[in-house]
Amino acid sequence: MEYLPKDPAILVSSVNMLLRDEEFDTLESLCYNFNTEPEDLKNYLLDKGFVYSEQQRQFRPIGYDEVRQ
């Protein structure tokens, strides 16, 4: 993969896969490799409905971790 996809769903899937499969240790190292800033990526995906979980090292839909009653 030479660049990060533009489509939000494919982007989330790709980033999560690269982090899960331990291609990159951190979101910062992944972003450095693809010449983008972590905050730019986080803000772009936040606007598209995804938030980054430091604990899980993945992007998740907003509200995914909220307790359901």
C-alpha positions as CSV (number, residue, x, y, z in Angstrom):
1,M,0.0,0.0,0.0
2,E,1.6,3.2,-1.2
3,Y,-0.9,5.6,0.2
4,L,-3.9,5.7,2.5
5,P,-7.3,5.3,0.9
6,K,-9.6,8.3,0.8
7,D,-12.9,6.4,1.4
8,P,-13.5,6.6,5.2
9,A,-14.7,2.9,5.6
10,I,-11.8,1.6,3.6
11,L,-9.4,3.9,5.4
12,V,-10.6,2.7,8.9
13,S,-10.3,-0.9,7.8
14,S,-6.8,-0.4,6.3
15,V,-5.5,1.5,9.3
16,N,-6.9,-1.0,11.8
17,M,-5.5,-3.9,9.8
18,L,-2.0,-2.4,9.7
19,L,-2.1,-1.8,13.5
20,R,-3.7,-5.1,14.3
21,D,-1.2,-7.1,12.2
22,E,1.6,-5.2,13.9
23,E,2.9,-3.7,10.6
24,F,3.2,-0.5,12.8
25,D,3.6,-0.2,16.5
26,T,1.7,3.1,16.9
27,L,-0.7,5.3,14.9
28,E,2.1,7.9,14.9
29,S,4.6,5.5,13.1
30,L,1.9,4.5,10.6
31,C,1.1,8.2,9.9
32,Y,4.8,9.0,9.5
33,N,5.2,6.2,7.0
34,F,2.3,7.6,4.9
35,N,3.4,11.2,5.3
36,T,0.4,12.4,7.3
37,E,-0.1,13.8,10.7
38,P,-1.9,11.6,13.3
39,E,-4.2,14.5,14.4
40,D,-5.2,15.2,10.8
41,L,-6.2,11.5,10.4
42,K,-8.0,11.5,13.7
43,N,-9.9,14.7,12.9
44,Y,-10.8,13.5,9.4
45,L,-12.2,10.2,10.7
46,L,-13.9,11.9,13.6
47,D,-15.8,14.0,11.1
48,K,-16.8,10.7,9.4
49,G,-18.0,9.1,12.6
50,F,-15.0,7.3,13.9
51,V,-12.9,7.9,17.0
52,Y,-9.4,6.4,17.8
53,S,-9.1,4.2,20.9
54,E,-5.6,4.4,22.3
55,Q,-6.3,1.4,24.5
56,Q,-7.5,-0.8,21.6
57,R,-5.2,0.8,19.1
58,Q,-8.0,1.0,16.5
59,F,-10.6,3.4,15.1
60,R,-14.1,2.6,16.2
61,P,-17.5,4.1,15.5
62,I,-18.4,6.9,17.8
63,G,-20.4,5.5,20.7
64,Y,-19.2,2.0,20.2
65,D,-17.8,1.7,23.7
66,E,-20.7,3.4,25.5
67,V,-22.6,1.2,27.9
68,R,-26.0,0.2,26.6
69,Q,-28.9,0.0,28.9
